[in-house]
Amino acid sequence: MPVDPSTLAVVTYPAPILRTRSTPVEGITDEVRAVALRMIELMFASDGIGLAANQVGLPWRLFVAHVPASDDPDDPRSPESDTPTATGAPTVYINPVLSDPERDLTPMEEGCLSLPEIHGEVRRPSQITITALDLQGRRFTQRGAGLLARCWQHEVDHLEGVLILDRMTPASRLRNRARVRDLEDGAQGRPS
Ligand code: ZN
């Protein structure tokens, strides 16, 4: 049964699909293209910079991202090297693989469309390389830094069923504990 893209919506924690390891996209069909375009719409509607397929209920190894450029030198999106820190346009990454992370770990505050009102500090390599297929099935490889590298790593984590809850520093985990519990209790239908 093909997916009707118009029925897709962002799912929130603790939906079990967010803990699912996604499986490779076997063929780039019209269905896959329609889903990816719908995901870009949903990402914009939610003011996000990335969205993984399991965040809309599909266990596919696919994510979309749009990391706009920034002129502010203090902004993590601003260029810190010749390595891109932004996407030129909304981009679809199918069956993505990350490689060659920088050895340094940089802290940055992250949020997630599936974890409303939760923000925590996550330490990740500051640069990384991604290889993926585009919507025409062409393989591309790109090196990213700054917020772009951060976004790729966050989204590939989603494809593995990993959330920022698993990666944030102990202090951030503590700070968000009550909110996480609210989300978990809400899902069980208990009064808050
Ligand atoms: Zn997320």
Residues whose N, C-alpha, C, O or C-beta is under 5 A from the ligand:
A	BS01	ZN	G111 C112 L113
